[in-house]
Amino acid sequence: MGKVEYLVVLAACVLVTLPLEIAGARVYRQPKRLARALLPVAVLFLVWDAVAIAGEVWSYAPDFVTGVRAPFSVPLEEILFFVVIPICGILTYEAVQLTLTAARRRGKPAARR
């Protein structure tokens, strides 16, 4: 698979969690809320990556990334990682919340009249 392997893994993560949105997680339907949750953390870790790359603390194997790099030598795949993986996590969290809420509703006895 080579140079697109990282992108394929990220795409698989999106595909695996996409049904959660369709089932009612409503993460993609609230872009402002998603951006507020995602951007501060993504920016922090992208800066951390850029500093580590510049200081030669770590690097990315050229055999497994496309070679497209943002400013400060951060690979495109790494930028996408800090967007895709948190979205998948939020989708999973919201789906669990929906499931627990539905289970609680079913478990409650009917109100007496």
C-alpha distances in whole Angstrom, upper triangle without the diagonal:
4,7,6,6,9,10,9,11,14,14,14,17,19,18,20,22,23,26,28,29,30,32,34,32,33,31,29,33,34,32,35,35,31,32,34,32,29,30,32,30,27,29,30,27,26,29,28,25,26,29,27,25,28,29,26,26,23,20,16,14,13,10,8,11,11,15,17,19,23,26,26,23,21,17,17,15,18,20,18,18,22,22,20,21,25,25,23,26,28,28,28,31,33,32,33,36,37,37,39,41,41,42,45,47,47,48,51,54,56,58,62,64
4,6,6,9,10,10,12,14,15,16,18,20,20,22,24,25,28,29,30,32,34,35,33,34,32,30,34,35,33,35,35,31,31,34,32,29,29,31,29,26,27,28,25,23,26,26,22,23,26,24,21,24,26,23,23,20,16,13,10,9,6,5,8,9,12,14,17,20,23,23,20,18,15,15,13,16,18,17,17,21,22,20,21,24,25,24,26,29,29,29,32,34,33,35,37,38,38,41,43,43,44,47,48,48,50,53,56,58,60,64,66
4,6,7,8,10,12,13,14,16,18,19,20,22,24,24,27,29,29,31,33,34,32,33,30,28,32,33,30,33,33,29,29,31,30,26,27,29,26,23,25,26,23,21,24,23,20,21,24,22,19,22,24,21,22,18,15,11,9,7,6,4,5,5,8,11,13,17,20,20,16,15,12,12,10,13,16,15,15,19,20,18,19,23,23,23,25,28,28,28,31,33,33,34,37,38,38,40,42,43,44,46,48,48,50,52,56,57,60,63,65
4,6,5,6,9,10,10,12,14,15,16,18,20,21,24,25,26,27,29,31,29,29,27,25,29,30,27,30,30,27,26,29,28,24,25,27,25,22,24,25,22,20,24,24,20,21,25,23,21,24,26,23,24,20,17,13,12,11,9,6,6,6,10,11,14,17,20,21,18,16,12,11,9,12,14,13,13,17,17,16,17,20,21,20,23,25,24,25,28,30,29,31,34,34,35,37,39,40,41,43,45,45,47,49,53,54,56,60,62
4,5,5,6,9,10,11,13,14,15,16,19,20,23,24,25,26,28,30,28,29,26,25,29,30,28,30,30,26,26,29,27,24,25,27,24,21,24,25,22,20,24,23,20,22,24,22,21,24,26,23,23,19,16,13,11,11,9,6,7,9,12,14,16,19,22,22,19,17,13,13,10,12,15,13,13,16,17,15,15,19,20,18,21,24,23,23,26,28,28,29,32,33,33,35,37,38,39,41,43,43,44,47,51,52,55,58,60
4,5,5,6,9,10,11,13,14,16,17,18,22,22,23,25,27,28,26,26,24,23,26,27,25,27,27,23,23,26,24,20,21,23,21,18,20,21,18,17,20,20,16,18,21,20,18,21,23,21,20,17,14,11,11,11,10,6,7,9,12,12,14,16,19,19,16,14,11,10,6,9,11,10,9,13,14,12,12,16,17,16,18,21,21,21,24,26,26,27,30,31,31,33,35,36,37,39,41,42,43,45,49,51,53,56,59
4,5,5,6,9,10,11,12,14,16,16,20,21,21,23,25,26,24,24,22,20,24,25,23,25,25,21,21,24,23,19,20,23,21,17,20,22,19,17,21,21,18,20,23,22,20,23,25,23,23,20,17,14,14,13,13,9,8,9,12,12,14,15,19,20,17,14,11,9,6,9,11,8,9,12,12,10,12,15,15,15,18,20,19,20,23,25,25,26,29,29,30,33,34,35,36,38,40,41,42,45,48,49,52,55,57
4,5,5,6,9,10,10,12,14,15,18,20,20,21,24,25,24,24,22,21,24,26,24,27,27,23,23,26,24,21,23,25,23,20,23,25,22,21,24,24,21,23,26,25,23,26,28,26,26,22,20,16,16,16,14,11,11,11,15,15,17,19,23,24,21,18,15,13,10,13,14,11,11,15,15,12,13,17,16,15,18,20,19,20,23,24,24,26,28,29,29,32,33,34,35,37,39,39,41,43,47,48,50,54,56
4,5,5,6,9,10,10,13,14,17,18,19,21,23,24,22,23,21,20,24,25,23,26,25,22,22,25,23,20,21,24,21,19,22,23,20,19,23,22,20,22,25,23,22,26,27,25,24,21,19,15,15,16,15,11,12,13,17,17,18,20,23,24,21,18,15,14,10,12,14,11,10,13,13,10,10,14,14,12,15,18,17,17,20,22,21,23,26,26,27,29,31,31,32,35,36,37,38,41,44,46,48,52,54
4,5,5,6,9,10,11,12,16,16,17,19,21,22,20,20,17,17,20,21,20,22,22,18,19,21,19,16,18,20,18,15,19,20,17,17,21,20,18,20,23,22,21,25,26,25,24,21,19,16,17,17,17,13,12,13,16,16,17,18,21,22,20,16,14,12,8,10,11,8,7,10,10,7,8,11,11,10,13,15,15,15,18,20,20,21,24,25,25,27,29,30,31,33,35,36,37,40,43,45,47,50,52
4,5,5,6,9,10,10,14,15,15,17,19,20,19,19,17,16,19,21,19,22,22,19,20,23,21,18,20,23,21,18,21,23,21,20,24,24,21,23,27,26,25,28,30,28,28,24,22,19,19,19,18,15,14,15,18,17,19,20,23,24,22,19,16,13,11,13,14,10,10,13,12,8,10,13,12,11,14,16,15,16,19,20,19,22,24,24,25,28,29,29,31,33,35,35,37,39,43,44,46,50,52
4,5,5,6,9,10,12,14,15,16,18,20,18,20,18,17,21,22,21,24,24,20,22,24,22,20,22,25,22,20,23,25,22,22,26,26,23,26,29,27,26,30,32,30,29,25,24,20,20,21,20,16,16,17,20,20,22,23,26,27,25,22,19,17,13,15,16,13,12,15,14,10,11,14,13,11,14,16,14,15,18,19,18,20,23,23,23,26,28,28,29,32,33,33,35,38,41,42,45,48,50
4,5,5,6,8,11,12,13,15,16,18,16,17,15,15,19,20,19,22,21,17,19,21,19,16,19,21,19,17,21,22,20,20,24,23,22,24,27,26,25,29,30,29,27,24,23,20,21,22,21,17,17,18,21,21,22,22,25,26,24,21,18,16,13,14,15,11,10,12,11,8,7,10,10,7,10,12,11,11,15,16,15,17,20,20,20,23,25,25,26,29,30,31,32,35,38,40,42,46,48
4,6,5,6,9,10,10,12,14,16,14,14,12,12,15,17,16,19,19,15,17,20,18,15,18,21,19,17,21,22,20,20,24,24,23,25,28,27,27,30,32,31,29,26,25,22,23,24,23,19,18,19,22,21,22,22,25,26,25,21,19,16,14,15,15,11,11,13,10,7,8,11,8,7,10,12,10,11,14,15,14,17,19,19,20,23,24,25,26,29,30,30,32,35,38,39,41,45,47
4,6,5,8,10,11,11,13,15,15,16,14,14,17,19,19,22,21,18,20,23,21,19,22,25,23,21,24,26,24,24,28,28,26,28,31,31,30,33,35,34,32,29,28,25,25,25,24,21,20,21,24,23,24,25,28,30,28,24,22,19,17,18,18,14,14,16,14,11,12,14,12,10,13,14,12,13,16,16,15,18,20,20,20,23,25,24,26,29,29,30,32,34,38,39,41,45,46
4,6,7,8,10,12,13,15,14,16,15,15,18,20,20,23,22,19,21,23,21,19,22,25,23,21,25,26,24,25,28,28,27,29,32,31,31,34,36,34,33,29,28,25,26,27,25,22,22,23,26,25,26,27,30,31,29,26,23,21,18,19,20,16,15,17,15,12,12,14,12,9,11,13,10,10,14,15,13,15,18,18,17,20,22,22,23,26,27,27,29,32,35,36,39,42,45
4,6,5,7,9,10,12,10,12,11,12,15,16,17,20,18,15,18,20,18,17,20,22,20,20,23,25,23,24,27,27,26,29,31,30,30,34,35,34,33,30,29,26,27,28,27,23,23,24,27,26,27,27,30,31,29,26,24,21,19,19,19,16,15,16,14,10,10,11,9,6,9,10,7,7,11,11,10,12,15,14,15,18,19,19,21,23,24,25,27,29,33,34,36,40,42
4,5,5,7,9,10,10,11,10,10,12,15,15,19,18,15,18,20,18,17,20,23,22,21,24,26,25,25,28,29,28,30,33,32,32,35,37,36,35,32,31,28,29,29,29,25,24,25,27,26,27,27,30,31,30,27,25,22,19,21,20,16,16,17,14,11,12,13,10,8,11,11,8,10,13,12,11,14,16,15,16,19,20,20,22,25,25,26,28,30,33,34,36,40,42
4,5,5,6,9,9,11,12,12,14,16,18,21,20,17,21,23,21,20,24,26,25,24,27,29,28,28,32,32,31,33,36,36,36,39,40,40,38,35,34,31,32,33,32,28,27,28,31,30,31,31,34,35,34,30,28,25,23,24,23,20,20,21,18,15,15,16,13,11,13,13,9,10,13,12,10,13,15,13,14,17,18,17,19,22,22,23,25,28,31,31,34,37,39
4,5,5,7,6,8,9,10,12,14,16,19,17,15,19,20,18,18,22,24,23,22,26,27,26,27,31,31,30,33,35,35,35,38,40,39,37,34,34,31,32,33,33,29,28,29,32,30,31,31,34,35,34,30,28,26,23,24,23,20,19,19,17,14,14,14,11,9,11,10,6,7,10,8,6,9,11,10,11,14,15,15,17,19,20,20,23,25,28,29,31,35,37
4,5,5,5,6,6,7,9,11,13,16,15,13,16,18,17,17,20,23,22,21,25,26,26,26,30,30,30,32,35,35,35,38,39,39,37,35,34,32,33,34,33,29,28,29,31,30,30,29,32,34,33,29,28,25,23,24,22,19,19,19,16,14,15,14,11,10,12,10,7,9,11,9,8,12,13,11,13,16,16,16,19,21,21,22,25,26,30,30,32,36,37
4,5,7,8,10,10,10,14,15,19,18,16,19,22,20,20,23,26,26,25,28,30,29,30,33,34,33,35,38,38,38,41,43,42,41,38,37,34,35,36,35,31,31,31,33,32,33,32,35,37,36,32,30,27,26,26,25,22,22,22,19,17,18,18,14,13,15,14,10,12,14,12,10,14,15,12,14,17,17,16,19,21,21,22,25,26,29,29,32,35,37
4,6,8,11,12,12,15,17,20,19,18,21,23,21,22,25,27,27,26,30,31,30,31,35,35,35,37,40,39,40,43,44,44,42,39,38,36,37,38,37,33,33,33,36,34,35,35,37,39,38,34,33,30,28,28,27,24,24,24,21,19,19,18,15,14,15,14,10,11,13,10,8,11,12,9,10,14,14,13,15,18,17,18,21,23,26,26,28,32,33
4,5,9,10,10,12,15,18,16,15,19,20,19,20,23,25,25,25,28,30,29,30,34,34,34,36,39,39,39,42,44,43,42,39,39,37,38,39,38,35,34,34,37,35,35,34,37,38,38,34,33,30,28,28,27,24,24,23,20,19,19,18,15,14,15,13,10,11,12,9,7,11,11,8,10,13,12,12,15,17,16,18,20,22,25,25,27,31,32
4,6,8,9,10,13,15,13,12,16,17,15,16,20,22,21,22,25,26,26,27,30,31,30,33,35,35,36,39,40,40,38,36,36,34,35,36,36,32,31,32,34,32,32,31,34,35,35,31,30,27,25,25,24,21,21,20,17,16,16,14,11,11,11,9,6,8,9,5,5,9,9,7,10,12,12,13,15,17,17,19,21,23,26,27,28,32,34
4,6,5,7,10,12,11,10,14,15,14,15,18,21,21,21,24,25,26,26,29,30,30,32,35,35,36,38,40,40,39,36,36,34,36,36,36,33,31,32,34,31,31,30,32,34,34,30,29,27,25,25,23,21,21,20,17,16,16,15,11,12,13,10,8,11,11,8,9,12,12,10,13,16,15,16,19,20,20,22,24,25,28,29,30,34,35
4,5,6,7,10,8,7,10,12,11,12,15,17,17,17,20,22,22,23,25,26,26,29,31,31,32,34,36,36,35,33,32,30,33,33,34,30,28,29,31,28,28,27,29,30,30,27,26,23,22,22,20,17,17,16,13,12,13,11,8,10,10,7,6,10,10,8,10,13,12,12,15,17,17,18,21,22,22,24,26,27,31,31,33,36,38
4,5,6,9,9,7,10,13,12,12,15,18,18,17,20,22,22,22,25,27,26,28,31,31,32,34,36,36,35,33,32,30,32,32,32,29,27,27,29,26,26,25,27,29,29,26,25,21,21,21,19,16,17,16,12,12,14,12,9,11,13,10,9,13,13,11,13,16,16,15,18,21,20,21,24,25,25,27,29,31,34,34,35,39,41
4,6,9,9,9,11,14,14,14,17,20,20,20,22,25,25,25,28,30,30,31,34,35,35,37,39,39,38,36,35,33,36,36,36,32,30,30,32,29,29,28,30,32,32,29,28,25,24,24,22,19,20,19,16,16,17,16,12,14,16,13,11,15,15,12,14,17,17,15,19,21,20,20,24,25,24,26,29,30,33,33,34,37,38
4,6,6,6,9,10,11,12,14,17,18,18,20,22,23,23,26,28,28,29,32,33,33,35,37,38,37,35,34,33,35,36,36,33,31,31,32,29,29,27,29,31,31,28,27,25,24,24,21,19,20,18,15,16,17,15,12,14,15,12,12,15,15,12,15,18,16,16,19,21,20,21,24,25,25,27,29,30,33,33,34,38,39
4,5,5,6,9,10,10,11,14,16,15,17,20,21,21,23,25,25,26,29,30,30,32,35,35,34,32,32,30,33,33,34,30,28,28,29,26,26,23,25,27,28,25,24,21,21,21,18,16,18,16,13,14,16,14,11,14,15,12,13,16,16,14,17,20,19,19,22,24,23,25,27,28,28,31,33,33,37,37,38,41,42
4,5,5,6,9,10,10,13,15,15,16,19,20,20,22,24,25,26,28,30,31,32,34,35,34,33,32,31,34,35,36,32,30,30,31,28,26,24,25,27,28,25,26,23,23,22,19,18,19,17,14,16,18,15,13,16,17,14,15,18,18,16,19,21,20,20,24,25,24,26,29,29,29,32,34,34,38,38,38,42,43
4,5,5,6,9,10,12,14,14,16,18,19,20,22,24,25,26,28,30,31,32,34,35,34,32,32,31,34,35,36,33,30,31,32,29,28,25,27,28,29,26,26,24,23,22,19,18,19,16,14,15,16,13,11,15,14,11,13,16,14,13,16,18,17,18,21,22,21,23,26,26,26,29,31,31,35,35,35,39,40
4,5,5,6,8,11,12,12,14,16,17,18,20,22,22,24,26,27,28,30,32,32,31,29,29,28,31,31,32,29,27,27,28,26,25,22,24,25,26,23,23,20,20,19,16,15,15,13,10,12,13,10,8,11,12,9,10,14,13,12,15,17,16,17,20,21,21,23,26,26,27,29,31,32,35,36,37,41,42
4,5,5,6,8,10,10,11,14,15,15,17,19,20,21,23,25,26,27,29,30,29,28,27,27,30,30,31,28,26,26,27,24,22,20,21,23,24,20,21,19,19,18,14,14,15,12,10,12,14,11,10,14,14,12,14,17,16,16,19,21,20,21,24,25,25,27,29,30,31,33,35,36,39,40,40,44,45
4,6,6,7,9,11,11,13,15,16,18,19,21,22,24,25,26,28,30,31,30,29,29,28,31,32,34,31,28,29,29,26,25,22,23,24,25,22,23,21,21,20,17,17,17,14,12,15,15,12,12,15,15,12,15,18,16,16,19,21,20,21,24,25,24,27,29,29,30,33,34,35,38,39,39,43,44
4,6,7,8,9,11,12,14,15,17,18,19,21,23,24,25,27,29,30,28,27,27,27,30,31,32,29,27,28,28,26,24,22,23,24,25,21,22,21,20,18,16,15,15,12,10,13,12,9,9,13,11,9,12,15,13,13,17,18,17,19,22,22,22,25,27,27,28,31,32,33,36,37,38,42,43
4,6,6,6,9,10,11,12,14,16,16,18,20,21,22,24,26,27,25,24,24,23,26,27,29,25,23,24,25,22,21,18,20,20,21,18,18,17,16,14,12,12,11,8,7,10,10,7,8,11,11,10,12,15,14,15,18,19,19,21,23,24,25,27,29,29,31,33,34,35,39,40,41,45,46
4,6,5,6,8,10,10,12,14,15,16,18,20,21,22,24,25,24,23,23,23,26,27,29,25,23,24,24,21,19,16,17,18,19,16,17,16,16,14,11,12,12,9,8,12,13,10,11,15,14,13,16,18,18,18,21,23,23,24,27,28,28,30,32,33,34,37,38,39,42,43,44,48,49
4,6,5,6,9,10,11,12,14,15,17,19,20,21,23,24,23,22,23,23,27,28,30,27,25,26,25,23,21,18,18,18,20,17,19,18,18,16,13,15,14,11,11,14,14,12,13,17,16,15,18,20,19,20,23,24,23,26,28,28,29,32,33,33,35,38,38,39,43,44,45,48,50
4,5,5,6,9,10,11,12,14,15,16,18,20,21,22,21,20,21,21,24,26,28,24,22,24,24,22,20,17,18,18,19,16,17,17,16,13,12,13,12,8,9,12,12,9,12,15,13,13,17,18,17,19,22,22,22,25,27,27,28,31,32,32,34,37,37,38,42,44,44,48,50
4,5,5,6,9,10,10,12,14,15,16,18,20,21,19,18,18,18,21,22,24,21,19,20,20,18,16,14,15,15,16,12,14,13,13,10,8,9,9,5,7,10,10,9,11,14,14,14,17,18,18,20,22,23,24,26,28,29,30,32,33,34,36,38,39,40,44,45,46,50,52
4,6,5,6,9,10,10,12,14,15,16,18,20,19,18,18,19,22,23,26,23,20,21,21,18,16,13,13,13,15,12,14,14,15,12,9,12,12,9,10,14,14,13,15,18,17,17,20,22,22,23,26,27,27,29,31,32,33,35,37,37,39,41,42,43,47,48,49,53,55
4,6,5,6,9,10,11,12,14,16,17,18,17,17,18,19,22,24,26,24,22,23,22,21,18,15,15,14,16,13,16,16,16,13,11,14,13,10,12,16,15,13,16,19,18,18,21,23,22,24,27,27,27,30,32,32,33,36,37,37,39,42,42,43,47,49,49,53,55
4,5,5,6,9,10,10,12,14,15,16,14,14,15,15,19,21,23,20,18,20,20,18,16,14,14,13,14,11,13,14,13,10,9,12,10,8,11,14,13,12,15,17,16,18,20,21,21,23,26,26,27,30,31,32,33,35,36,37,39,41,42,43,47,49,50,53,56
4,5,5,6,9,10,10,12,14,15,14,13,13,14,17,19,21,19,16,18,17,15,12,10,10,10,10,8,10,11,11,8,7,10,10,8,11,14,14,14,16,18,18,19,22,23,23,25,28,29,29,31,33,34,35,37,39,40,41,43,44,46,50,51,52,56,58
4,5,5,6,9,10,10,12,14,13,13,14,16,19,20,23,21,19,20,19,17,14,12,11,9,11,9,12,14,15,11,11,14,14,11,14,17,17,17,19,22,21,22,25,26,26,28,31,31,32,34,36,37,38,40,41,42,44,46,47,48,52,54,54,58,60
4,5,5,6,9,10,11,12,11,11,12,14,18,20,23,21,19,21,19,19,15,14,13,11,12,10,13,15,15,12,12,15,14,12,15,18,17,17,20,22,21,22,25,26,26,28,30,31,32,34,36,36,38,40,41,42,44,46,46,48,52,53,54,58,60
4,5,5,6,8,10,10,9,8,9,11,14,16,19,17,15,17,16,15,12,11,11,9,9,7,10,12,12,9,10,13,12,11,14,16,16,16,19,21,21,22,25,26,26,28,30,31,32,35,36,37,38,40,41,42,44,46,47,49,52,54,55,59,61
4,5,5,6,9,10,10,10,10,12,15,16,20,18,16,17,15,14,11,10,8,6,7,6,10,12,13,10,11,14,14,13,16,19,19,19,22,24,24,25,28,29,29,31,33,34,35,37,39,40,41,43,44,45,47,49,50,52,55,57,58,62,64
4,5,5,6,8,8,10,11,14,17,19,22,21,19,21,18,18,14,13,12,8,10,10,13,16,17,14,14,18,17,16,19,22,21,21,24,26,26,27,30,31,31,33,35,36,37,39,41,41,43,45,46,47,49,51,51,53,57,58,59,63,65
4,5,5,6,5,6,8,11,15,17,20,19,17,20,18,18,15,14,14,10,10,10,13,16,16,13,14,18,16,16,19,21,20,21,24,25,25,27,30,30,30,33,35,35,36,39,40,41,42,45,45,46,49,50,51,52,56,58,59,63,65
4,5,5,6,6,6,9,12,13,17,16,15,17,14,15,12,12,11,8,7,8,10,14,14,12,14,17,16,16,19,21,21,22,25,26,26,28,30,31,32,34,36,36,38,40,41,42,44,46,47,48,50,52,52,54,58,60,61,65,67
4,5,8,9,9,12,15,16,20,19,18,19,16,16,13,13,11,7,8,10,13,16,17,15,16,19,19,19,22,24,24,25,28,29,29,31,33,34,35,37,39,39,41,43,44,45,47,49,50,51,53,55,55,57,61,63,64,67,70
4,5,8,10,13,16,18,21,21,20,22,19,20,17,17,15,11,11,13,15,19,20,17,18,22,21,20,24,26,25,26,29,30,30,32,35,35,35,38,40,40,41,44,45,46,47,50,50,51,54,55,56,57,61,63,64,68,70
4,5,7,11,13,15,18,18,17,20,17,18,16,17,16,12,11,12,14,18,18,16,18,21,20,20,24,25,25,26,29,30,30,32,34,35,35,38,40,40,41,44,45,45,47,50,50,51,54,55,56,58,61,63,65,68,71
4,7,11,13,16,19,18,18,21,19,20,17,18,17,14,13,13,15,19,18,16,18,21,19,19,23,24,23,24,27,28,27,30,32,32,33,36,37,37,39,42,42,43,45,47,47,49,51,53,53,55,58,61,62,66,68
4,7,10,13,15,15,14,17,16,17,15,16,16,13,12,11,12,16,15,13,15,18,16,17,20,21,20,22,25,25,25,28,30,30,31,34,35,35,37,40,40,41,43,45,46,47,49,51,51,53,57,59,60,64,67
4,7,9,12,11,11,14,12,14,12,14,15,12,9,9,10,13,13,11,14,16,15,16,20,20,20,22,25,25,25,28,30,30,31,34,35,36,37,40,40,41,43,45,46,47,50,51,51,54,57,59,61,65,67
4,6,9,8,7,10,10,12,11,13,15,13,10,9,8,11,10,9,13,14,13,15,18,18,18,21,23,23,24,26,28,28,30,32,33,34,36,38,39,40,42,44,44,46,48,49,50,52,56,58,60,63,66
4,5,6,7,10,10,13,13,16,18,16,13,12,10,13,12,12,15,16,15,18,21,20,20,23,25,25,26,29,30,30,32,34,35,36,38,40,40,42,44,45,46,48,50,51,51,54,58,59,61,65,68
4,5,5,7,7,10,11,15,17,16,12,12,10,12,12,13,16,17,16,19,21,21,21,24,26,26,27,30,31,31,34,36,36,37,40,41,42,43,46,47,47,49,51,52,53,56,59,61,63,67,69
4,6,8,9,12,14,18,20,20,16,15,12,14,13,14,18,18,17,21,22,21,22,25,26,26,28,30,31,31,34,36,36,37,40,41,41,43,45,46,47,49,51,51,53,55,59,61,63,66,69
4,7,9,12,13,16,19,19,15,14,11,12,10,11,15,14,14,17,19,18,18,21,23,22,24,27,27,27,30,32,32,33,36,37,37,39,41,42,43,45,47,48,49,52,55,57,59,63,65
4,6,8,9,13,16,16,12,11,7,8,7,9,12,12,12,15,17,16,17,20,21,21,23,26,26,27,29,31,31,33,35,36,37,39,41,42,43,45,47,48,49,51,55,57,58,62,64
4,6,8,12,15,16,12,12,8,8,8,11,13,12,14,17,18,17,19,22,22,23,25,27,27,28,31,32,33,35,37,38,39,41,42,43,44,47,48,49,51,53,56,58,60,63,65
4,6,10,12,13,10,10,7,8,9,11,13,14,15,17,19,19,21,23,24,25,27,29,29,31,33,34,35,37,39,40,41,43,45,46,47,49,50,52,53,55,59,60,62,66,68
4,7,10,12,9,9,6,6,8,10,11,12,14,16,17,17,19,22,22,23,26,27,28,30,32,33,34,36,37,38,40,42,43,44,46,48,49,50,52,54,57,59,60,64,66
4,7,8,5,5,4,5,9,9,9,11,13,15,16,17,19,21,22,23,25,26,28,29,31,32,34,35,37,38,40,41,43,44,46,47,49,50,52,54,57,59,60,64,66
4,6,6,5,6,6,10,10,8,11,13,14,15,17,19,20,21,23,24,25,27,29,30,31,33,35,36,37,39,41,42,43,45,46,48,49,51,53,56,57,59,62,64
4,5,7,9,10,13,12,11,14,16,16,17,20,21,22,23,26,27,27,29,31,32,33,35,37,38,39,41,43,44,46,47,48,50,52,53,55,58,59,60,64,66
4,6,9,11,14,12,12,15,16,16,18,21,22,22,24,26,27,28,30,32,32,34,36,37,38,40,42,43,44,46,48,49,50,52,53,55,59,60,61,65,67
4,6,9,11,10,11,14,15,15,18,19,21,22,24,25,26,28,30,31,32,34,36,37,38,40,41,43,44,46,47,49,50,52,53,55,59,60,61,65,67
4,7,8,7,7,11,11,12,14,16,17,18,20,21,22,24,26,27,28,30,32,33,34,36,38,39,40,42,43,45,47,48,49,51,55,56,58,61,63
4,5,5,7,9,10,11,13,14,16,18,19,20,22,24,25,26,28,29,31,32,34,35,37,38,40,41,43,44,46,47,48,50,54,56,57,61,63
4,5,5,6,9,10,11,12,14,16,17,18,20,22,23,24,26,27,28,30,32,33,35,36,38,39,41,42,44,45,47,49,52,53,55,59,61
4,5,5,6,9,10,10,11,14,15,16,18,20,20,22,24,25,26,28,30,31,32,34,35,37,38,40,41,43,44,46,50,51,53,57,59
4,5,5,7,9,10,10,13,14,15,17,18,20,21,23,24,26,27,29,30,32,33,35,36,37,39,41,42,43,45,49,51,52,56,58
4,5,5,7,9,10,12,13,15,16,17,19,21,22,23,25,27,28,29,31,32,34,35,37,38,40,41,43,45,48,50,51,55,57
4,5,5,6,8,10,11,12,14,15,16,18,20,21,22,24,26,27,28,30,31,33,34,36,37,39,40,42,46,47,49,52,54
4,5,5,6,8,10,10,12,14,15,16,18,20,21,22,24,26,27,28,30,31,33,34,36,37,39,41,44,46,47,51,53
4,6,6,7,9,11,11,13,15,16,17,19,20,22,23,25,26,27,29,31,32,33,35,37,38,40,43,45,46,50,52
4,6,6,6,9,10,11,12,15,16,17,18,20,21,23,24,26,27,29,30,32,33,35,36,38,42,43,44,48,50
4,6,5,6,9,10,10,12,14,15,16,18,20,21,22,24,26,27,29,30,32,33,35,37,40,41,43,47,49
4,5,5,6,9,10,11,12,14,15,17,18,20,21,23,24,26,27,29,30,32,33,35,39,40,42,46,48
4,5,5,6,8,10,10,12,14,15,16,18,20,21,22,24,26,27,29,30,31,33,37,38,40,43,46
4,5,5,6,9,10,10,12,14,15,16,18,20,21,22,24,26,27,29,30,32,35,37,38,42,44
4,5,5,6,9,10,11,12,14,15,16,18,20,21,22,24,26,27,28,31,34,36,37,41,43
4,5,5,6,9,10,11,12,14,15,17,18,20,21,23,24,26,27,29,33,34,36,40,42
4,5,5,6,8,10,10,12,14,15,16,18,20,21,23,24,26,27,31,32,34,37,40
4,5,5,6,9,10,11,12,14,15,16,18,20,21,23,24,26,30,31,33,36,38
4,6,5,6,9,10,11,12,14,15,16,18,20,21,22,25,28,30,32,35,38
4,5,5,6,9,10,11,12,14,15,16,18,20,21,23,27,28,30,34,36
4,5,5,6,9,10,10,12,14,15,17,18,20,21,25,26,28,32,34
4,5,5,6,9,10,11,12,14,15,17,18,20,24,25,27,31,33
4,5,5,6,8,10,10,12,14,15,16,18,22,24,26,30,32
4,5,5,6,9,10,11,12,14,15,17,20,22,24,27,30
4,6,5,6,9,10,11,12,14,16,19,20,22,26,28
4,5,5,6,9,10,11,12,15,18,20,22,25,28
4,5,5,6,9,10,10,12,16,18,20,24,26
4,5,5,6,9,10,11,15,16,18,21,24
4,5,5,6,9,10,14,15,17,20,23
4,5,5,6,9,12,14,17,20,23
4,5,5,6,10,12,14,18,21
4,5,6,9,10,12,16,18
4,6,8,9,12,16,18
4,6,9,12,15,18
4,6,9,12,15
4,6,9,12
4,6,9
4,6
4
